[in-house]
Amino acid sequence: MAAVPAVRFRALIAVLLLAVGLSATACGAGSDDAATERNLCAPPGLAAASAAPTNLASSAAAGDDRYTTATTAPLTSIDVSKLGLITPGKLSVGTLSDAPPSICVDRQGAFTGFDNELLKAIAAKLGLQVEFSGTEFAGLLAQVSGGRFDVGSSNITTTDARRQLVGFTNGYDFGYFSLVVPNGSPVKGFADLNRGTRIAVVQGTVQDEFVVNQLRLDPVKFPDYNTAYANLKSGQVDAWVAPSAQAEGAIKPGDGTSVSQNTFSLDNFVGYAVAKNNQPLIDALNSGLDAVIADGTYAELYADWVPRQLPPGWKPGSKAAPAPQLPDFAALAAGRQPGETEQNAPKSTVQQLKDTFFDWSLYRKAFPDLFKTGLPNTLILAVVSGALGTVLGMLLAVAGIARTRWLRWPARVYTDIFRGLPAVVIILLIGLGVGPVVRNLTGNNPYWLGAVALALLASAYIGEIFRSGIQSVEAGQLEAARAIGFGYRQAMTLVVIPQGVRRVLPALMNQFIALIKDSSLIYFLGLLATQRELFAVGRDLNAQTGNLSPLVAAGLVYLILTIPLTHLVNYIDRRMRTGRPDRPIDPVEAATITEGRG
C-alpha cells in the first residue's frame, strides 16, 4: 500500500499537464488561420508597398541633415586589418529579434530582417564575415561602446544624445514615428496627447525620448514592441508611439487600431552604431553602404523588406552616393484594390484573447524550438550556476558564522550587496564589466559569464539558507561532539553542518527553481541564436508572428520543469519530518528475532 500515494501523485501530475494541453487546444481551435500563418520575419515584397504618409505632423520640423558625409573612400583603399575588430576578419554584431521587418529571428533560428541583410551585403563588399548575437536594446549602445560588439544593428534612430556615447554610419533607412490609436479614439494626432493619456513606448528607444523630452509627457514603458501593441489592443493604454515600419507590420485586420498621424526629422535617420573612437570602421561601413547602393543591392533589399516611399529631401548613403533606383511605391500602393486595404470588423474581447494567447497551431510550431534550443540552454545555465552557487554559498555560510570578524564581515557585505542589487544589474556588471577583461578566455562570448553572474547572485541566498540551517542545529550537538574529543572544525564539519544542510534541502530546491526562471535574464548580455534559453526562443517566435502564444508555450515548458521539482521539495520535506513509512516485518525475520525468547 505504500506505493499507492506515489502512483496517485504521478497520476495527478499527468492529469494537470493533460488539462493544460487540452485547454490550450480548445482555446486555440477557433483562431484565424490567416493570422496564424502570418510571418512577420519574412520579406513582405511589393505587395506591401506604401506611399509616404500624408498625415505628417509637421514637415517643416524636419530640420537640416548635419551628419551625412559628403563622400566616402573607395573600397580598394580600405585596409580591413586596421578596422579595430574584436576578431580579425569577423564583424561582431549586436542586434534584436523583436522588431520585424527591420530586425528579427526567422523560423530557422537565423538573425535577419532588412537591417541585418543589408549589413551582410556591406560586409561582403569589405570581405568580412558577420556574427550576430541577440541582446536587449536597453544595453545595446553600451555594449557597442564597451567593446562587446563591433556594430549595433537595430534600426537605431540617431540622436545627439546617442552620439555622445557611440558613433554612427551614414543613414540607410528613414524612420517615421507613428501614433497608433484604437479606431474611434479622440486622439487624432500628437497634439491631442496630454498628461491624462496613457502612451505606450518601448523603453530606451528614440520614441521614448521623443515622448519624454519633446512632448514633455510620462509614457508607459514596455520591453518590446509586441507587448506594447498587445496592451494597446487590450485597452490598457490609449496610444502607442512606434517606428512606422513596426507599427504597420503589427496592425492586422480586425485589430481595431490604426495610425492616426506620423512625424519625422531629417536629422534623425537610421544608422549602424559603432564605437565612437573607431572611425576607420565607420568609414569602411559608409564605403560599403555606398557600394551596395551603387550596384542595386540596396534597392532589391529595400523593395523586398521595407517597400515604402522615401521622404522628400532624403536618400541613403553619403551625399555623393547615387539615389537608389526604387520602384514607384506610391503608384503600387494607389493601384491596390480597395478591398485589399479594408479592415475586417473588430474582433470581440474573447476572440482577441484566444488569438493572442491560445493559438494552438503556434504552440505546435513553438514546441520543437523550445525543446531543441531553449530547454537545453535553460538547464545548462541553471545546473552550472546552481552547482557553483551552492559551493560559494556553503563557503559564505561557514564564513558568516566564523569566530573571526575577518571572515564574518566580508561574508555579510557580499551577501548584502548581492541580495540587494537587482539580478539584471548584477548580470550586466559581470557581463559588461568583467567580459572585456576575460575576453581572451571566453572568446568574447558571455554565455558562461552569465552563468557565473547567476551563481554569484544565487550564492548570496544559498549562503543565508545554509547559515540558517546550521544555526538551527541545537547547541548541544556541538558540545557533545567536543566532549568526545572532536576539535571545533571537526565538530562543525562532521556533526553540525551535515544536520544543517539536511534541514534546508527543500529551501535549496526552491532556490534552484528560481534559477531556472532567472536564466532568462542572460539574454541581456547578447547571445548567439543557438544559445537562446526558453524565454528568448518564445519571444523570438512571438516577434515572428506578432502573437503572444509562443510565450505562453514557453511558460508551459517552465511548468513542466518546475512543477515536478516543487512536488519533489514537498516530498523531501515530508520524508524528513516523518521518516520512512513503517513496513510489515517479514515473518522469517520476526521468527529470527523472537527465537530463543521463550
N, C-alpha and C positions, 0 to 999 in steps of 0.2 A: 504493500500500500504506500510505501514511502515514495515510489516513483510517480504516483498519481498527481501530486501537486506540480511536479516538473512538467508532466505531459499537459496538464491544464494551462500551465504558464506558456508553453510553446504554442499551444493552440490559440491562446488569447492574442499573442503577438501576430500570428499568421492571420487571424481574423481582422485585427486592426489594420494591418498592411493591405489586406484584400479590400477592406472597406474604403480605405483612402483611394486605392486604384479605381474601384468601381464608381465612387463618387465623382472622381475626375473624368472618367469615361462618360458618365451620364451627363455631366455638365457640358462636356465638350461636344456632345453629339449634335447640338444644334448650331455650331459655329459656321460661319460663312466660309465655304471652300475657297472662294476667290481671295479672301483676306489671308487664309491660311497659306496659300501658295505664294503670296507676295514676298519677294525677296528684295529688301531694301539695299542689300550689299551686292547688287548686280547693276551693271550699266543700263540705265533706262532707255538710252538711244534717242533718236529724233522724234519718236512718238511722244516723248515728254517735253518737247521744245516749248519754251515760253518766251514771251516778249518782255522787254523791260517794264517794270510795274509803272502804271500810270498814276497810282495813288501815292506818290512820293511826298514825304512831309515837307521838304524844302530843298530843291535842287540848288538854291543859292548858297546853302550852307556847306556845299561840297568842299570849298576851300582850294588851296593850291597843293600841287604834288611837290613836296620838298625833298623827297628821299630817293626817288628813282635815279639811277646813274645815267649819265649821258651816253656812255658806250660801254663795251666790255672788251676784255683781252681776247685775242684769237685762241682757240682751243690748243693749237700747236705750241703755244708759248707757255702752257701750264705744266709745271713740274709736280706731279701727284705725290712725289716723295716729300714735298715741303708743305703739305696741307695740314700738318699737325693732327693727323687722325689718331684715334686711340689704338687702332690696329692697322698697320700699313696695308694699303690696298683695299680696305673694307670701310664702308660708311656705316657707322653705328647710329641707328635712327630710333628715337623715341616717338611713339605715336599712340593713338587711341583706337578704340574698337567700337565706339558707340555713336558715331556721327555720320552715318551714310547720307549721301553718296560720296562725301569727301574722304572719310576715313572709316574703316570697318574691318572686321574679320569675316571672310567668306565661309561657305559651308565646308570647304576643305581645310579650314583652320589656318589660312594664309591671310596676312595683312594686305589689304588692297584699298580700293577707292581712288578717286581722281588724284588727290594729293600724292598718295604713295605710288601710284602707277606713273605719274609724271616724274617723281623723284627717281624711280628706277630708270626711266629713259634718260634723264640728265646724268645719272651715274654711269650709264652705259657709254655716253659720249666722252666721259672722263676716264673710262676704263676701270671703274671701281665696282666692287661687289656691294650689295646692300643687305644689312641685317636689321630687321625690325624687331622692336620689343614693345610690348604694351605697357602703358602706365596710366596714371591719373593726370588730368590736365592741371590740377592744382599744384602739382610738383614738377611739371614738365620743364618749365623755363629754368627753374632752379637746378634741375638735373643737367640741362644743357650747359648752363653757366658753370656748374661744378665739375664738368668733365665726365659725367656718366654717359652722355650721348654726344656724338658729333653734331647731330642735326635734330631739331624738333619739327615733326611734320604733323600738324593737327589743325589745318585750316585756321592758322593763327592770324588774327587781325592785328596789324601793327599799331602800336600807340606810343606816344612819347614816354609814358611811364615804363612800358616794357622795354623800350630801347635803352633805358638806364641799366637794365640787367643783362640783356643779350643783344647781339647784332642780328640784322635781318637781311635776307636777299631782296632783290627786286620782286615786285609783285607778280604772282602767277594766277591769281584769281581775285575776284572782287566781291565783297560781301555786303549785301543789303541787310539791314536789320528789319525783321518783320514783326509786326504786332498781331498776334493771333488771339482771337476772342471767340466766345460762343456766338452762334448766329442769333441775331436779335439783341445783342448786348448794347447797352447805352454807350459803351466805349467805342467811338468811331475812329479815333486817332490818338497819337501820343499826347496831344494837348488835353485829352479827356482824362488822362491818368492823374490821380491825386493820392493823398495820404490814406484815404479810405479804400483804395484799390489794392487787392492782393495780386502782386505782379510776380510771376514765376521767371526765374533766370537760372542758368547753370553757374554754379559758384566758380569764380576765378576767370570767367570769360569776359570779353570786351562788352557783351551785353550787360553783364553785372556792373561793370564800371560805368556804362552809359546811363543806366537807371539811377545809380547812386550819385555820380558826380555831375551829370548833366541835367537829369530830371529832378535831382535832389529828393529822391524817394527811397523808401526802405523796402527792397524786394524780398520775396520768399526764395531762398536759395536751395537748389537741388544738385545732386551729384552728377546727373546725366540728363540728356535731352528727353529720353523716353519717359523717365519718371516725371519730369516737369510737365510733359504733354498729357500723361495719364491723369495727373492732378487737375489739369485744365478740363479735360473731358468729364471728370467725375464731379466738377463743381467746387473743388477745394480751393482753387484760385480763380481770379476773374480775368486774367490776361497772361500771355506768355510772350516775352521778348526773346527772339531767337534768330540765328542766322537764316537767311531766306532759303538756302538750299535744304537745311534741316527741317524748316517749317513746312515747305512744300512737299518734302518727302514723307513727313509724318502724317499729314492730313489725308484721311481716307474717306471715301463716300460713306455717308451715314454717320460720320463723327459729330456732325452738328457744329463744326467750327470753321473759321475762315480767316484769311489775312485781311485785316481792316486797313492797314497802312504800312508803308515802308519808308526807310530813311537810309542815307549813306553819306560817306565823306571820302573824297579823293585822297586825302592824306592817310587814310587807314585801309590800305589794300591788304591782301593776304600774302604772306611770305613765309619762307622757311627760317626757323630760328637757329642761330649758330653762336658759339661762344664769342663774346664781344671782342676779345683780343685776337681772334683767328680770322683776320682779314683775308689771308690767302684762300681759305676755304670759301668764304663769302664770294670772293671774286671768281673762283672756279665754278661755283654753282650758278652764278649770274651768267657766265660764259656758256655753260651747258644749257641753261634755260633759253638763251637767245638762239642756240644751235637747234634745239628741238622745235622752236617756233619757226625757224627758217626752213627746216626740212618737212614741215607739215605734220610732225608727230603730235605737237601740241593741239592743233586743230582737230585731229582724229580723236584724241583722248577727251578733249573738251566737249565735242559733239556727242560722244558716247556717254559720258558720265554726268556732265552738268550743262545740258543744252539750253542755255538761257542767254538772252541778248546782253552784250556788254553795255555798261552805262556810257553815255556820250562823254567824250573827252578822256577816256582811259583805255589803255591797252596793256597786255602783259609784257614782261621783259624790260630791257633798257629802253631809253628813248630812241636809240638807234636801231632797235630791232624792228623787223617788218611787222606789220599788222597781220595777225593770223587770218587765213582765208576760211572764215567760218560760214556755214550755211545761213540763210536768212531765217533765223529763228522766229522773228516776228511774223513773217509770212506763213511759216509752217503752223504756228500757233493759231493764226487767224483762219487758216484753211481747215482746221479741225472741225468735224461735225459738231453742232451744238450739243447733241446727246452725249458726246464723249466727255464733256466737262460738267454736265449737270450732276448734282449730288442727289443721292437717294434720300428717302425720308429718314430723319434721325432715328436711331435705334433706341429702344427702351432701356431704362437703367439696368434691368435684369439681363437683357441681351448684351449690353456693354460689359457687364460683369463677366458673363460667360465667355465672350470673345476675348476679353483682356487677360483673364486669369486661368480659364479652364478649357483651353482648346486642346483636346486630346491628340489631334494629329500632330501638333507641335510637341507635345510630350513625347510621342513616339520618335520624332526626329531628334529630340534633345537627349534622350537617354543613352544612345550609343556614344556620343561625345562625352557625356558626363561620366560614364563608366570607363571609357577608354583613356581619356586625358585628365579629367577633373578629379576623379576618385583616387587614382594612384598618387597624384601630386599632393592632394589633401592628406592622405595617410602618411606619405613620406615626411611632410612638414610637421605633422602632429607627432609622429613617433620619434623623430630625431629631436625636435625641440622638447618633447616630454621627457625623453631619457636624459638629455643634457640638463634640463631644468631640475629634474629630480636629484641628480648628483650635486648640482650647485645649491639646491635648496637644503639638502642634508648638511652641507658644509656651513651654510648660513645659520641653520638651526643650532648646530653644535657651537658655532662661534657666538651666537646670541645668548647662550646660557653659560658661556665660559666664565671662569672666575676672574680672568684679567680683562680690564676695560679696553685694552688694545685690540682685543678680538671682538668684544661686545659692541663697542661704539661704531666701528666700520660696518659691522653687520646691520646695525639699526639704521644707519644713514643710508646704506644701499637699499634696504627694504622700504624705507620711507620714500625714497626717490622713485624707485621703480613701481611701487604701488600707487604713487600719487600722480605720475605722468600718464596721459592717455596713451593707449597702445600704439596709435598711429604715429605719435611724436617719437616714441622710442624706436619704432621701425625706421622712420626717416632719419633719425640721428645716427643709427647704426649703419644703415644702407648708404646714406649720402655722406656721412662724416667719416666712417671707417673705410667705406668702399674704395675711395681713391688711394688710401694708404696700402691696402692689401690687393690692389688691382692685379699685380703680377701673380698672386696666388689664386685669385678667383677667376682670372681671365675676364675681368670686368662684368662678371655675371653675378648678380646679387642674390641668386636663389638661396644659397647656403647662408649668406649673411642674414637673410630674412628668417631662416630657421634659428640662427643664433639669437637674433633680436627677440623672437618669441620665447626662446629658452631663458633669456635674461629676465624677460617680463614674468614668465611663469615661476622662475626660481624664487622671486620675492614672495609670492603667495604660497608656494610649496614650503619654503623655509618656515613661514609662520604656522603652516599646518603641522609640520614636523615638531616645531618648538612647543606648540600647544599639546601635542600628543605626548612628548617626552615629559613635560612638566605635569601632565595628568597622572603619571605613574606615582604611586604612593611613596613618600619619603622613606618608609620602612624597607622598601626593596633595595634602595641604595645602601642603607645602614646594614641590612642583613648581608649583602654582598661584601661590604667592607669588613664585617665581623668574621667572616670565614677566610679572610686573608687577601681578598682582591684589592688592588690599588684603585684609585678613583677612575683612571682611564679604563681599566679592565671592567670595573663595575658598570660604567656607563655603556661601554661597547657590547658587553656580553649579556647584561641584565636589563638595564633601563631602556636603552634605545630600541632594542627589538620589541619590547612590550609597547612602547610609544608608537612605533611605526605600525604595528598591528592594529592599534586602535584608530588610526587615521586613514586606513586604506579606502573607506568609502569617500572621504573628502578628497583624496588623491585622484580617485577615478572621476569625480566631478570636475576637478581641475583639468584632467585630460580631455574631457568632453568640451570644456571651454576652449582648449587649444585647437580642437578640430574646427570650431567655428571661427576662431581668431585667425586661422591660416588664410582666410580671405583677404586680410589686410596686407599681405605680402605684395599684392598687385601694385601697390603704390610705388614700389621700387623699380618697376619696369621688368617684365618677364617676356621670354620668348613664347610663341604660340603654343609650343609643346610643354611649357611649364605652368600653364594656367591651372588653377585649382577649381573646385566645383562652382563657386560663386562667379568667378571670372568667365568660365565656359557658359554658364547660364546667362550672364549679362551680354556676352557676345552674340548669342543666339537671339536674345531679346532685341539687340540692335539690328540684326538682320531682318527681323520680322516686324518690329515695332510693337510686339506683343509681349506681355509680362508672363505668359505661360511658361517659357523656359526657366524663368527664375523660380516659379513655383515647383517645377520639376527638380531643380537643384535643391530646393528645400526638402522635397521628399527623400532625396538621396541622403541629405543630412539626417533626416529622421531615421532612415534605415541604419545609419551608423550609430546614432546616439540613443535611440530607444533601447536596443539590447544592452548597451553599456549602462544605461540608467537602471535597468532591472537587475543587471549584474551587481551594481552597487548595493541595491536593496537586498539581494540575496546574500552578499558577503556580510553586510551589516547584521542581517538576521542570524546567520550562522555564528557570527562572533558573539552575539548576545545570548543565543540559546544553546549553542554547541551542536554536536551531531545528534540526529534523532535516534531514540532508543531502537534497538533491533532485537528481535527474539533470539535467545540463546539456543544454539544448536543442541539437540538432545544428547548427542555423544559428548559434546563439550560439558554440558551440565552434569552428566554422569561422571565424567572425569573429575570435575571439581568436587563433587559430593562423595566420591569414592573413599571409603575408609572412615566416614563420619557416622558411624552407626549409633 
